[in-house]
Amino acid sequence: MKSKNGVRTNAFPFAHRNLRFLIQGFLIQSCVFLLLSSSAIIADESRPNVLLVCVDDLRPELRCFGAEYIHSPNIDRLASQGRRFARHYVQSPTCGASRYALLTGTYGGSSNNALFERAKSLLENPGRISPSMPAWFRQNGYTTVSVGKVSHHPGGRGGDRWDKSSVLELPDSWDRHLLTPGPWQDPRGWMHGLANGEIRNDETREDGTISMHVMQSTEGPDSIYPDGVSIDEALRQMDLVTAEKEKPFFLAVGILRPHLPFGAPAKYLQHYADTEMPPTAHPQKPKGKTTWHKSGEFYKYDRGGRDPNTDAEYAIEVRKHYAACVSYADAQVGKLMDRLRTTGADKNTIVVLWGDHGWHLGEHAIWGKHALFEESLHSPLIISYPEIAQGGEPTNAMVETLDIFPTLCELTGLPTPDFVDGVSLKPILDDPKSAGHPAFSYFRSAKTIRTETHRLIRHKNGHVELYDHGSAAKETENIASENSLLVETLSNQLDARLD
């Protein structure tokens, strides 16, 4: 946490930091905002490159995370070389707010427009807003490029079709911020596209649904769906940045699937034709006040009148289409990693694969995100680089998305800015048995803390949920009323961290 003058203190018990970076952070504090308008520092070309891969709506539904029925060979290979964080939690179960935390290294901003709100504040108060993570790398001599959905809007602009606004979601951050929409015409069409240029029409029918089907499997190459076109642009950009030998690169690539609608080339659904899907854990709607919701995003699509909460056969069909989208996303990761090896840049590149939040596939009778249950907040994180110690060894240390910014600073030798709210994961990358820390998240009118053993959720009106992860009930039995001391302890930690 920070004192009134903005200097980080050690009042937050697990916010430890390497002493060298504490001193550096203090020395650079007074010049952070000056750097926004100054020319870039001359790069040390021996510094590692960074490849950041952001995957939308990806829960830990991967073979390397224990889902044996999932076909994900490329991400599994990355995990076998790096560090798989089995207990990584995002700050918010919605795309924009989660990416806000990733790209700014700070708590705050609970809506999908959080980055635009920050950008407008930067225009109104130039020099008073901390630089984003890519801006920090750019100021320190990196070429920064974004392709696909990295910030909330693919391509980083607003406007009716997300391609006209002069306000960028991340000002001063990217040398190039790109989205190739292909036959989907514009970023908004690309974001909700199905095969061969089909674009979602948001006009609703009498029953409240739209005409686009919630899932689809069409024969053809990867390029008939949005990610196939976008990843080709990402490969082109990788060729450009790896050819630029004078400067290291920070290349961020956003992969759309498995975001709704669940559409992928038919070859990926074939992996699951004969797969027996495991049963869904605790599929009942929770009792009492929780952050449960009606899965409005999912039910908005055409489902042919079927409901996965009451139709078990249809639920399996939906889950298999989600799995097909995961395999499709995995194939795009494979293309990126193959091209990185072809260029030779893999020998000096840090690769981060990050899921922007989880996704319920029927748990708690939810088909979507937007809740503060485990399924919405738990997502995959893998960090890999050539010199990593004990490569392939996973860690059970609990970590947050906020930790990625300071981790990349330490791994690349850049100073860690004092404004970031996370801590470097370098100790866990050096030793997978190193300790982690509690994770904090928020959405709308509720906040939560996840510890090694419990989750506490506190609503704005004072209502509290407490769940014991050491019990078979997990997040289905609220034990707050009989554990007042633990509620008070965790609530105090929540306040100390988020307020």
C-alpha positions in Angstrom: 0.0 0.0 0.0 1.1 3.7 -0.3 1.4 6.4 2.2 0.0 9.9 1.6 3.0 11.0 -0.3 2.7 8.1 -2.7 5.7 6.1 -1.5 5.1 2.4 -1.1 5.2 1.2 2.5 5.4 -2.3 4.0 2.1 -2.0 5.9 0.7 -4.7 3.5 2.4 -7.8 4.9 3.0 -9.7 1.7 3.8 -6.7 -0.5 7.5 -7.3 -0.1 9.9 -6.1 -2.8 13.5 -6.6 -3.5 15.4 -3.8 -1.8 17.2 -2.7 -4.9 13.8 -2.0 -6.6 12.5 -0.2 -3.6 15.4 2.3 -3.8 15.0 2.6 -7.6 11.3 3.1 -7.3 11.8 5.9 -4.8 14.4 7.6 -7.0 12.3 7.5 -10.1 9.1 8.6 -8.4 9.7 12.3 -9.0 10.4 11.8 -12.7 7.7 9.2 -13.7 5.4 11.8 -15.2 8.3 13.7 -16.8 9.1 10.5 -18.8 5.7 10.7 -20.4 6.9 13.6 -22.5 10.5 12.8 -22.8 12.3 10.9 -25.6 12.8 7.2 -25.1 15.8 5.9 -23.3 18.3 4.3 -25.7 17.7 0.6 -25.6 20.1 -2.0 -24.5 19.6 -4.5 -27.4 20.6 -7.4 -25.1 17.5 -6.8 -23.0 14.9 -9.6 -23.4 11.9 -9.2 -25.7 8.4 -9.7 -24.4 5.6 -11.7 -26.1 2.3 -11.2 -24.2 -0.5 -13.4 -25.3 -4.0 -12.5 -24.0 -6.7 -15.1 -24.4 -10.3 -14.0 -24.0 -12.7 -15.9 -21.6 -10.2 -18.7 -21.1 -10.8 -20.7 -17.9 -8.1 -23.2 -16.9 -9.7 -25.7 -19.3 -6.4 -26.9 -20.6 -4.6 -30.3 -20.4 -1.6 -28.8 -18.6 -4.0 -27.4 -16.0 -5.5 -30.8 -15.4 -8.3 -31.0 -18.0 -7.2 -34.3 -19.6 -10.0 -34.2 -22.1 -8.9 -30.9 -23.7 -6.7 -30.9 -26.8 -4.2 -28.0 -26.2 -0.7 -29.3 -27.3 0.8 -25.9 -27.9 -0.1 -24.2 -24.6 0.9 -27.5 -22.9 4.3 -27.3 -24.6 4.7 -23.7 -23.3 3.8 -24.9 -19.8 6.4 -27.7 -20.0 9.1 -25.2 -20.7 8.1 -22.4 -18.2 6.1 -21.9 -15.0 2.4 -22.7 -14.8 0.7 -20.7 -12.1 -2.1 -23.1 -11.0 -3.7 -20.5 -8.8 -3.7 -17.2 -10.7 -6.7 -14.8 -10.1 -7.8 -11.8 -12.1 -8.9 -8.5 -10.6 -12.3 -8.5 -12.2 -14.5 -11.0 -14.0 -15.1 -8.8 -17.1 -12.9 -8.1 -20.0 -12.3 -4.3 -19.8 -11.7 -4.1 -16.0 -9.4 -7.2 -16.0 -7.3 -5.8 -18.8 -7.2 -2.4 -17.0 -5.4 -4.2 -14.1 -3.1 -6.0 -16.5 -2.1 -3.0 -18.6 -1.9 -0.4 -15.8 -0.6 -2.6 -12.9 -3.2 -1.0 -10.6 -6.5 -1.7 -9.0 -9.5 0.4 -10.1 -11.9 0.6 -13.0 -14.6 -2.0 -12.7 -16.3 -1.5 -16.0 -15.5 -2.4 -19.6 -15.0 1.3 -20.3 -12.3 1.7 -17.5 -9.5 2.3 -20.0 -11.4 4.9 -21.9 -12.2 6.7 -18.7 -8.5 6.6 -17.8 -7.6 7.9 -21.3 -10.1 10.8 -21.0 -8.6 11.7 -17.6 -5.1 11.7 -19.2 -6.3 14.2 -21.8 -7.8 16.4 -19.1 -4.9 16.1 -16.7 -1.8 15.5 -18.8 1.2 14.3 -16.7 -1.0 13.3 -13.8 -1.8 9.8 -14.9 0.7 7.0 -14.5 2.0 5.4 -17.7 0.6 2.1 -18.8 2.7 -1.1 -18.9 3.4 -0.8 -22.7 4.0 2.9 -22.3 6.6 2.2 -19.6 8.4 -0.3 -21.9 8.1 2.1 -24.8 9.7 4.9 -22.7 12.5 2.6 -21.8 13.5 1.8 -25.4 11.2 -1.0 -26.5 9.2 -1.2 -29.7 5.6 -1.8 -28.6 3.0 -3.4 -30.8 -0.5 -4.6 -30.1 -2.5 -6.9 -32.4 -6.1 -8.1 -31.8 -8.0 -7.7 -28.5 -5.4 -6.6 -26.0 -7.2 -3.7 -24.4 -10.9 -4.0 -24.2 -11.8 -2.8 -27.7 -9.9 -4.7 -30.5 -7.7 -2.1 -32.1 -8.0 0.2 -29.1 -10.5 2.7 -30.4 -14.1 3.6 -29.6 -16.9 4.9 -31.7 -20.0 3.1 -33.0 -18.0 0.4 -34.7 -14.9 0.8 -32.5 -12.8 2.2 -35.3 -13.5 6.0 -35.4 -12.8 7.6 -32.1 -9.8 9.8 -31.8 -9.4 8.8 -28.1 -7.2 5.7 -27.7 -7.7 3.3 -24.8 -4.0 3.4 -24.1 -2.5 6.8 -25.3 1.3 7.0 -25.8 1.5 3.2 -25.3 1.9 1.6 -28.7 4.1 2.2 -31.8 1.4 0.2 -33.6 -2.1 -0.8 -32.3 -3.7 -3.0 -34.9 -6.8 -5.0 -35.7 -7.3 -6.6 -39.1 -11.1 -7.1 -39.3 -11.0 -9.1 -42.6 -14.5 -9.8 -43.9 -16.0 -8.8 -40.6 -15.6 -5.2 -41.8 -14.6 -3.5 -38.5 -13.5 -4.3 -34.9 -17.0 -4.6 -33.6 -17.9 -7.0 -36.4 -14.7 -9.0 -35.8 -15.4 -9.1 -32.0 -18.7 -10.9 -32.4 -18.1 -12.7 -35.8 -18.8 -16.2 -37.0 -17.6 -18.0 -40.1 -17.0 -16.2 -43.4 -17.8 -12.7 -42.3 -21.0 -13.3 -40.4 -21.6 -10.2 -38.1 -23.9 -10.1 -35.1 -27.1 -8.0 -35.5 -28.1 -6.7 -32.1 -31.7 -6.1 -33.0 -33.7 -8.4 -30.8 -36.6 -10.7 -31.7 -39.9 -10.8 -29.7 -38.3 -13.4 -27.3 -35.4 -11.1 -26.6 -32.8 -13.0 -28.6 -30.7 -12.0 -31.6 -30.4 -14.0 -34.8 -26.8 -15.2 -34.4 -26.4 -18.7 -33.1 -24.6 -19.2 -29.8 -22.3 -21.9 -31.3 -21.1 -22.9 -34.7 -18.7 -25.4 -36.4 -18.0 -24.8 -40.1 -15.6 -26.6 -42.4 -12.6 -24.6 -43.5 -9.2 -23.2 -42.6 -8.5 -21.1 -39.5 -9.0 -17.9 -41.5 -12.8 -18.3 -41.9 -13.1 -17.2 -38.2 -11.8 -13.9 -36.8 -8.7 -15.2 -35.0 -7.3 -16.7 -38.1 -7.1 -13.3 -39.9 -5.8 -11.5 -36.8 -3.1 -14.0 -36.1 -1.7 -13.6 -39.7 -1.3 -9.9 -38.9 0.4 -10.8 -35.6 2.9 -13.1 -37.4 3.6 -10.2 -39.9 4.3 -7.9 -37.0 6.5 -10.5 -35.3 8.6 -10.6 -38.5 8.9 -6.8 -38.4 9.9 -6.4 -34.7 12.3 -9.3 -34.8 14.0 -7.8 -37.9 14.6 -4.6 -36.0 17.8 -5.6 -34.2 18.5 -2.2 -32.6 15.6 -2.4 -30.1 13.9 -5.1 -28.1 10.2 -5.6 -28.6 7.1 -5.8 -26.5 4.6 -7.6 -28.7 1.1 -8.1 -27.3 -1.3 -10.4 -29.2 -5.0 -10.8 -28.2 -6.7 -14.1 -29.1 -10.5 -13.8 -29.2 -11.7 -17.3 -28.8 -13.2 -18.9 -26.7 -15.2 -15.7 -26.3 -18.9 -15.9 -27.4 -20.2 -16.9 -29.8 -18.6 -20.3 -29.7 -17.5 -20.7 -33.3 -14.5 -22.5 -34.6 -13.5 -24.5 -37.7 -15.0 -28.0 -37.7 -11.6 -29.8 -37.3 -11.4 -28.5 -33.7 -14.8 -29.9 -32.7 -13.7 -33.3 -34.1 -11.3 -33.6 -31.1 -14.4 -34.0 -28.9 -16.7 -36.1 -31.1 -16.3 -39.1 -28.8 -15.2 -37.3 -25.6 -17.0 -38.1 -22.4 -17.2 -34.8 -20.7 -16.7 -34.8 -16.9 -19.7 -33.9 -14.7 -20.2 -30.2 -13.9 -19.4 -29.4 -10.3 -22.2 -27.8 -8.2 -24.5 -26.9 -11.1 -27.4 -25.7 -8.9 -28.3 -22.1 -8.5 -27.0 -20.8 -5.2 -29.3 -20.0 -2.3 -29.3 -16.6 -0.6 -27.7 -13.4 -1.8 -24.7 -14.0 -4.0 -23.2 -12.5 -7.2 -25.2 -15.0 -9.2 -26.7 -13.6 -12.4 -29.0 -14.8 -15.2 -26.2 -15.3 -17.9 -27.7 -12.5 -20.0 -24.8 -12.5 -22.5 -25.1 -16.2 -23.3 -28.9 -16.3 -23.4 -29.0 -13.3 -25.7 -27.9 -15.6 -28.6 -30.1 -17.9 -30.5 -30.2 -21.3 -28.7 -33.0 -22.8 -30.7 -35.2 -22.6 -27.6 -32.9 -24.9 -25.6 -31.6 -24.2 -22.1 -28.4 -25.8 -20.8 -29.6 -25.5 -17.2 -32.5 -27.8 -17.9 -31.3 -29.8 -20.9 -28.3 -32.0 -20.0 -27.6 -33.1 -23.6 -27.6 -29.4 -24.8 -25.2 -28.5 -21.9 -22.7 -31.1 -23.1 -23.0 -29.7 -26.6 -22.3 -26.2 -25.4 -19.3 -27.4 -23.4 -17.9 -29.3 -26.4 -18.1 -26.2 -28.6 -16.4 -24.1 -25.9 -13.6 -26.8 -25.9 -13.4 -26.6 -29.7 -12.8 -22.9 -29.3 -10.1 -23.5 -26.7 -8.3 -25.9 -29.2 -8.7 -23.2 -31.9 -7.1 -20.6 -29.7 -4.4 -23.1 -28.8 -3.6 -23.5 -32.5 -3.1 -19.8 -32.8 -0.7 -19.9 -29.9 1.2 -22.6 -31.7 1.6 -20.4 -34.8 3.0 -17.6 -32.6 5.5 -19.9 -30.9 6.6 -21.5 -34.2 7.2 -18.1 -35.8 9.2 -17.0 -32.7 11.4 -20.0 -33.0 11.8 -19.5 -36.8 13.1 -16.0 -36.2 15.5 -17.1 -33.5 14.0 -14.5 -31.1 12.9 -17.3 -28.8 16.4 -17.4 -27.3 15.9 -13.9 -25.8 12.1 -13.6 -25.3 9.9 -13.8 -22.2 6.6 -15.3 -23.1 3.5 -14.7 -21.0 0.2 -16.4 -21.7 -2.7 -14.9 -19.7 -6.4 -15.6 -19.6 -8.3 -12.4 -18.9 -10.8 -14.2 -16.6 -12.6 -17.5 -16.2 -16.0 -18.6 -17.5 -18.8 -20.7 -15.9 -19.9 -23.7 -17.9 -22.9 -24.4 -15.8 -21.3 -24.2 -12.3 -23.8 -22.3 -10.0 -26.2 -22.4 -13.0 -24.2 -19.7 -14.7 -23.1 -19.7 -18.4 -20.7 -16.8 -18.5 -18.5 -14.6 -16.3 -19.5 -11.5 -14.3 -19.7 -13.2 -10.9 -17.2 -13.3 -8.0 -17.2 -17.1 -7.8 -14.0 -19.1 -8.4 -15.0 -20.0 -11.9 -15.1 -16.4 -13.0 -11.9 -15.3 -11.3 -9.5 -18.2 -11.8 -7.7 -18.1 -15.1 -4.5 -19.6 -16.6 -1.1 -17.8 -16.4 2.1 -19.2 -17.8 5.5 -17.4 -17.9 8.4 -18.9 -19.9 11.9 -17.7 -20.8 15.1 -19.5 -21.7 16.9 -19.2 -18.3 14.0 -20.1 -16.1 14.9 -22.3 -13.2 13.2 -25.7 -13.0 11.4 -25.2 -16.3 8.2 -27.2 -16.5 7.6 -27.3 -12.7 4.2 -25.8 -11.9 3.6 -23.7 -8.8 0.6 -23.6 -6.4 1.5 -20.2 -5.1 -1.4 -17.8 -5.3 -0.9 -14.7 -7.5 -2.8 -11.9 -9.2 -2.9 -10.4 -12.6 -1.4 -7.2 -11.1 1.9 -9.0 -10.5 2.6 -9.3 -14.2 3.8 -5.7 -14.7 6.4 -5.7 -11.9 7.5 -9.2 -12.9 8.2 -8.2 -16.5 10.1 -5.1 -15.2 12.4 -7.3 -13.1 12.9 -9.9 -15.8 13.9 -7.3 -18.4 16.0 -5.2 -16.0 13.8 -2.1 -16.2 13.1 -0.1 -13.0 9.8 -1.1 -11.4 7.6 2.0 -11.1 6.3 2.8 -7.6 2.7 3.2 -8.7 2.1 -0.5 -9.5 0.0 -2.4 -6.9 1.4 -5.9 -7.6 4.6 -7.6 -6.6 7.2 -9.3 -8.8 6.8 -13.1 -9.3 10.6 -13.5 -9.8 11.0 -15.4 -6.5 8.4 -18.0 -7.7 10.0 -18.2 -11.1 13.3 -19.0 -9.4 11.7 -21.5 -7.0 8.2 -22.8 -7.7 7.8 -23.6 -4.0 8.1 -20.0 -3.0 5.0 -18.5 -1.2 2.4 -16.4 -3.0 -0.2 -14.1 -1.5 -4.0 -13.5 -1.2 -5.8 -12.4 -4.3 -8.3 -9.5 -4.4 -11.0 -8.9 -6.9 -14.1 -6.8 -7.4 -17.1 -6.3 -9.7 -20.0 -3.9 -9.5 -21.1 -3.6 -5.8 -19.0 -6.4 -4.3 -15.4 -7.2 -3.4 -13.6 -10.4 -2.6 -10.4 -11.8 -1.1 -9.2 -15.3 -1.9 -6.8 -16.9 0.6 -5.2 -20.3 0.7 -8.3 -21.8 2.4 -11.2 -19.4 2.0 -13.0 -16.9 -0.1 -14.8 -13.9 1.4 -17.2 -11.8 -0.7 -18.5 -8.6 0.8 -21.4 -6.7 -0.8 -21.8 -2.9 -0.7 -24.9 -3.3 1.6 -22.8 -5.2 4.1 -23.9 -8.7 3.3 -21.1 -11.2 3.5 -20.4 -14.6 1.9 -17.7 -16.9 3.3 -16.7 -20.2 1.7 -14.3 -22.9 2.9 -12.2 -24.3 0.0 -11.0 -27.1 2.3 -14.5 -28.5 2.4 -16.3 -30.5 -0.3 -19.0 -27.8 -0.4 -16.5 -25.2 -1.7 -18.5 -22.1 -2.8 -22.0 -23.6 -2.2 -22.3 -23.2 1.5 -22.0 -19.8 3.1 -20.4 -20.2 6.6 -20.1 -16.5 7.4 -22.6 -16.5 10.3 -20.7 -19.1 12.3 -17.2 -17.6 11.6 -17.5 -14.0 12.6 -13.8 -13.7 13.7 -12.5 -14.9 10.3 -15.0 -12.7 8.5 -13.7 -9.7 10.5 -10.0 -10.6 9.8 -10.5 -11.1 6.0 -12.7 -8.0 5.8 -10.0 -5.9 7.4 -7.5 -7.3 4.8 -9.9 -6.4 2.0 -10.3 -2.9 3.3 -6.5 -2.4 3.8 -5.8 -3.5 0.2 -8.7 -2.1 -1.9 -9.6 1.1 0.0 
